[in-house]
Amino acid sequence: MTDDAAIARRALPLLDLTDLSESCSEAAIDTLCRDARASRVAAICVWPHYVSRAARLLAGSPVRIATVINFPAGGDDIERAVDDTTEALADGAHEIDLVLPYRSFLAGETGICRSMLGAIREVCDGDRLLKVILESGELATSTAISAASRLAIESGADFLKTSTGKCPISATPEAAEAMLLAIRDRADGRSVGLKVSGGLRSVADAGRYLALADRIMGPAWVSPRTVRLGASSLHAALMSACGEPAR
């Protein structure tokens, strides 16, 4: 097995197969769900108004359904975020990818951030995961990313996610490293994962972040419960490296 094939076989079960494009359609969701079933990825990630359709198409499948809230702007309307989350969960979502109110965070208004994350955490009960999108490219510095990571962990995040993919700077190894260090050094002992999202297109991209997680957390740490790769274009590259045609 080639190195690329080994990386791809390791990465494929970690994939959050994503379509958050403006041109997304019911037909695109049908294709996304078909591909997710066939390649046994961890989850799909779709706009909230497609959750119920995805739930029907993936019924009986282990593939989880993620959706985005407060996305992509990262505003501070807590009531709307709670209402949108409640509706998405009722429609069949298993995972909520919530954008941190990062402008409020940068302005020092951390109370707004804690209030929003705490309110969504209360709604995401049972096995429903809360993945907090830090929008690391807008936070800009490792110091700010580390502080935002700690705030999200303290507020009950199950995963830290790098970015929306809608800003000029998406995932970077430097941001992922700061987030992993915050996860490693968390005080409460809870399991917290990392989702790398934005700009992942090649097997080499996936391998870079897996190697980073191995170095900081240890190679036994990586699993779909601790690492996700959020991408729309990575799937075909992984399937090809595995020797399987992209469906």
N, C-alpha and C positions, 0 to 999 in steps of 0.2 A: 504493500500500500504506500503510495506517495505521501509526502508531507501534506500536500494540499488535500488529498483525500482524507487523511486522518483528521485534519482540522475541520474539514467540512462535515464529517460524520459526527464530530463532537459538537459542532456549532448548530447543526440543523435542528436538534430537539430543543434548543434554546431560543429559537426564532419566534418573535412576535411578528407574524406576517401582516403587513400594514398597508392600508389604503386610506390616506387622509388627504387625497388630492381634491382639488376643487371640481374636477371632472368626474369624480366617483359616481357610479350609477348602480342600479339594482343588478344589472348584468355583470358589472365588475365585482360586486359582492358575491354573486353566485360563483364566479371563477375563483375568487379568493378563498371561499369556503371549500370548494372542490380541491384546490391545491393544498389547503391546510389539512384536510382529511387524508389526502393521498400521501403526503410527506411527513405527517405526524409531528408537526411543529408544536411548540408549547401553547401558542395562542394566536388569535388574530387581533388586530387593533383597528377599529372603524369609527366613523362618526356616530354620535348617539342615535340619530334617526334610522340607522341601519342595524341597530342591535337586535331588534325583534326578528328581522329577516334572517340575520345570521344565526340567531338562536334556533329558529326552525330548521335551517339547513344543517346545523351541526348537532342536532338532537341525537343523543346516544353516542356522541364522539367525546374523547377525552380532551379535545382542543378547547381551550378556554377562550372567552370573549372579553376583550378589553375595549374600553372606550375612553374618550377624552372629555374632560370637564375644565371649564375656565380656560379654554383653549382657542387660539394660541396666545391671546393677549395677556393673560395673567392678571386680570383685574382684581378688585377687592370686594365684589358683590357676594357676600357670604350666603345670603338667602337664596339667590339664584343658583349658586353652586350646589347648595344642598338640595334644592328642588330638582335640578338637572340630574344629580346623582341618584336621588330616590327614584326618579322615572327610569333611568338607565338600568338600575338594578331590578326594578319591576319588569322591565322588558327582557331581562335575561343576562345582563352583564355580570361577569365574575370578577372583573378587575377594573379599577378606576384610576386612570392616569390624569392626575390633577396638577395643573400648572400652579406653582407657588406664586403668590402675588409679589413677584420679584422686584417690581418698582417700589412697592411699599417697603420691602426688605432693605433695598439700597438706600431708601430715605430714612432708615432707622425705625420704621414703624413695624417692629416685629410682633407687636400685639395683634395686629390684623392678620399676620401670617399664622400665628399660633391659633387664633380663633377660627380661621377658615379650616386649617388642617384638623383641628380638634373636632369641629362640627362634621366634617366629612368622615373622620375616623369613627364617629359614633354611628353613622349610617352604614358604614362598611363592616358588617358583623359577620360572624361565622367564617367561612373560607373565602370571603370576598376580600381581595387585596387592594390596598391603597398604595399606589405608586406616585411619588411626588416628583414632578418635573421641575428641576431647579432653573432651567434656561441658563446653563453655565456660561454660554458665550456672552450673555448680557451681564452676568456677575463679574466676568472678566478676570479677576485675580484668584489665585489659589486660596488666599486668606478668606475672601468673601464666599467662595465655593465651600470651603471647610465649615465656615460658620453657618451657612444655609443648610448644609448637610446635617450638622448637629441639631439645628432647630427642627428639621423634618423628622429626624430619628426620635427626638424627645417628644414630638407631637404624634407619634404612633405610625410613622411610615413603615410599610412592609418592604418597599423598594425605593431607592433613589434613582431617578432617571435624568440623564444628562440634558436633554433638550427636546424642543418641539419639532425641530427640523425646519422651522419656518423663519429662523433668524440667519443672518449672514454667517455666523460662527455656530456650528453645531457641536457634535461630540469631538473632543480632543483627548489624547492620552493623558495630558496634564490634568484636565478636569476629572477624568475617570480616576486617576491616581489619588487626587485629593478626596474624592468621594469614598473610595475604597479604604483609605486610611481612617476616615471618620467611622466607617462601618466596623473596621477592625478594632478601633479604640472605643467603641460605644460602651457606656457605663451600665446599661440595664441588662445586658446578656441576651437580648432578643435576637432572633434571626432577622437580619435585614439584608436585602439583595441589591444588586446594581443592574439597571437597564441602560445599555448604551444605545442611543438613538440619534440619528441624523448623520448622513454622509457615509454610511457603511454600504459598500458596493462590491467588494472583492473578498475572496477567501483570505487574502493577506490582511485586510482590515479586520476581519473576525479574529484571525490568529493573533494579531497585535493585542487586542483587548483580552483575549483568553490568557495569553502569556502574562499580561499585567496582573490579572486576577490570581493566576497561579503564584506569581512572585510575592504578592502581598498577603494573600489569604491561604495559600497552599493549594496544590493541585486537587486535593480531595474535596475542596469546598465547592467547586463549580458544579451546578446542577440547574434544572429549570426552576427550582425553588429559590436559587440565589443569583442567577445570572440570566438576563434576557438580552437579546439583540433585536432592536426594533428597526425594521427595514422593509422597504418595498421592492428594491432591486437586488438585494443580496440572495434571495431565494434561488434564482436561476443559476447564479454562480456556484452556490453550494451544491445544488442538484447535479450540475455538470461535473464538479470535482468528485462527487460520489460515484460518477459513472452512470447516473440516471438521467433520462431526458426530462427537462422542465415540462410540466404538464400544462 
